[in-house]
């Protein structure tokens, strides 16, 4: 009998010159953090706890909370545009 293992390592993709990785947040640097709840019960409570933990590790200037209209749909276009313009970091979570 043999055992097969799978190492889920993403394959490199062709680079997109219009996109780049965000630089890491640094301790002491004030950051705007967006919390995006997926619409399930307790998702915002989980995000609030994560934001508090993040605040203890780095400087958080402001936290804004967003809630998707439903579990099965994306955030509104208005919310997505605001998050993209304003946030330095985004946390999203599942509740229950």
C-alpha positions, 0 to 999 in steps of 0.5 A, spaced: 500 500 500 502 506 498 501 513 500 500 519 496 501 526 498 499 533 495 503 539 496 498 545 494 503 550 492 500 555 487 504 555 480 507 561 478 502 566 473 504 570 468 505 577 471 500 582 470 503 589 470 497 593 472 497 589 479 502 588 484 503 585 491 501 590 497 507 591 501 506 588 508 503 593 514 509 595 519 508 596 526 507 603 528 505 605 522 497 607 522 493 603 517 486 603 515 483 596 516 476 594 512 472 589 515 468 585 511 462 580 514 460 575 509 453 575 512 453 569 516 451 569 523 457 572 528 462 574 522 462 581 524 464 579 531 469 574 529 472 580 525 472 585 531 476 580 535 481 579 529 481 587 528 482 588 536 488 583 535 491 586 529 491 593 533 495 590 538 500 589 533 500 594 529 498 601 529 490 602 526 488 609 524 481 607 523 476 601 522 470 601 517 465 595 517 462 592 511 457 587 511 455 583 504 448 583 502 447 576 502 452 570 503 451 568 496 453 575 493 459 579 493 459 586 496 456 592 493 460 596 488 460 602 492 463 598 498 468 595 493 470 602 491 470 605 497 475 599 500 479 599 494 480 607 495 481 607 503 483 601 506 490 599 507 488 592 509 482 588 509 479 582 513 474 578 511 471 572 515 465 566 515 461 566 522 457 561 525 
